[in-house]
């Protein structure tokens, strides 16, 4: 397995789709990285040479992408800042509710968790 930025990317997939296993790299960025490192995007990861893997790593650092741990900590710091400032979005994060204006009367089960009945219910 090729190891890039601390992530083992799948060997049997094409380079463009394998790079997407790295947190912070999507399809457009993966295509850009292949272009910068002069690698055919249709090539499989198992067919890459060591020099090509090194050029991919260098391309990621050269572009200045925040990926994996750096990106996760950056997002966590931003959320913590919103909470500390007392912004509306920070309050929504604190309460475990959707932060971007979605409806919560019927949906939002992913954020709110399992449904809990409050009160007596129907008699």
C-alpha positions as semicolon CSV with decimal commas, in nm:
position;residue;x (nm);y (nm);z (nm)
1;X;0,000;0,000;0,000
2;X;0,111;0,351;-0,077
3;X;0,124;0,565;0,235
4;X;0,058;0,934;0,179
5;X;0,015;1,185;0,466
6;X;-0,022;0,899;0,714
7;X;-0,302;0,725;0,522
8;X;-0,277;0,390;0,345
9;X;-0,453;0,448;0,015
10;X;-0,609;0,147;-0,164
11;X;-0,374;-0,023;-0,410
12;X;-0,621;-0,168;-0,658
13;X;-0,804;0,158;-0,739
14;X;-0,714;0,435;-0,979
15;X;-0,495;0,711;-0,836
16;X;-0,767;0,978;-0,854
17;X;-1,013;0,773;-0,651
18;X;-0,753;0,643;-0,407
19;X;-0,640;0,995;-0,317
20;X;-0,995;1,071;-0,203
21;X;-0,941;0,842;0,098
22;X;-0,728;1,124;0,243
23;X;-0,941;1,363;0,452
24;X;-0,947;1,700;0,276
25;X;-0,891;1,577;-0,080
26;X;-1,186;1,554;-0,315
27;X;-1,214;1,465;-0,682
28;X;-1,115;1,806;-0,820
29;X;-0,813;1,831;-0,589
30;X;-0,708;1,473;-0,670
31;X;-0,714;1,555;-1,043
32;X;-0,510;1,870;-0,977
33;X;-0,254;1,670;-0,776
34;X;-0,219;1,415;-1,057
35;X;-0,168;1,698;-1,305
36;X;0,095;1,870;-1,087
37;X;0,287;1,547;-1,024
38;X;0,256;1,440;-1,391
39;X;0,081;1,110;-1,316
40;X;-0,184;0,957;-1,539
41;X;-0,509;0,968;-1,334
42;X;-0,623;0,635;-1,485
43;X;-0,316;0,455;-1,354
44;X;-0,362;0,214;-1,061
45;X;-0,184;0,286;-0,732
46;X;-0,008;-0,053;-0,739
47;X;0,155;0,048;-1,070
48;X;0,306;0,368;-0,929
49;X;0,679;0,388;-0,877
50;X;0,835;0,518;-0,556
51;X;0,935;0,841;-0,735
52;X;0,574;0,902;-0,838
53;X;0,450;0,850;-0,481
54;X;0,714;1,096;-0,358
55;X;0,607;1,347;-0,625
56;X;0,245;1,315;-0,505
57;X;0,356;1,388;-0,147
58;X;0,557;1,688;-0,269
59;X;0,261;1,817;-0,472
60;X;0,038;1,807;-0,163
61;X;0,291;2,003;0,041
62;X;0,364;2,244;-0,245
63;X;-0,003;2,336;-0,292
64;X;-0,027;2,396;0,082
65;X;-0,334;2,181;0,143
66;X;-0,453;2,118;0,495
67;X;-0,518;1,745;0,508
68;X;-0,591;1,479;0,772
69;X;-0,493;1,581;1,127
70;X;-0,417;1,945;1,047
71;X;-0,755;1,992;0,879
72;X;-0,946;1,813;1,155
73;X;-0,780;2,023;1,427
74;X;-0,839;2,342;1,226
75;X;-1,212;2,264;1,196
76;X;-1,229;2,178;1,568
77;X;-1,062;2,509;1,657
78;X;-1,310;2,699;1,439
79;X;-1,606;2,527;1,607
80;X;-1,458;2,594;1,953
81;X;-1,416;2,962;1,862
82;X;-1,782;2,984;1,759
83;X;-1,885;2,825;2,090
84;X;-1,663;3,059;2,297
85;X;-1,784;3,372;2,120
86;X;-2,144;3,266;2,179
87;X;-2,242;3,281;1,814
88;X;-2,573;3,126;1,713
89;X;-2,392;2,860;1,513
90;X;-2,178;2,781;1,819
91;X;-2,489;2,738;2,035
92;X;-2,630;2,493;1,780
93;X;-2,305;2,294;1,794
94;X;-2,316;2,297;2,174
95;X;-2,672;2,165;2,181
96;X;-2,604;1,901;1,915
97;X;-2,851;2,045;1,665
98;X;-2,808;2,124;1,293
99;X;-2,609;2,445;1,251
100;X;-2,701;2,548;0,897
101;X;-3,071;2,628;0,920
102;X;-3,222;2,286;0,851
103;X;-3,566;2,204;0,990
104;X;-3,575;2,010;1,315
105;X;-3,944;1,946;1,375
106;X;-3,951;1,622;1,177
107;X;-3,596;1,558;1,056
108;X;-3,244;1,597;1,198
109;X;-3,238;1,250;1,360
110;X;-2,869;1,214;1,277
111;X;-2,778;1,515;1,492
112;X;-3,046;1,478;1,761
113;X;-3,005;1,106;1,820
114;X;-3,269;0,847;1,899
115;X;-3,621;0,984;1,947
116;X;-3,721;1,031;2,312
117;X;-4,084;1,081;2,406
118;X;-4,137;1,364;2,652
119;X;-4,448;1,382;2,869
120;X;-4,727;1,131;2,907
121;X;-4,791;1,065;2,542
122;X;-5,138;0,967;2,422
123;X;-5,398;0,844;2,671
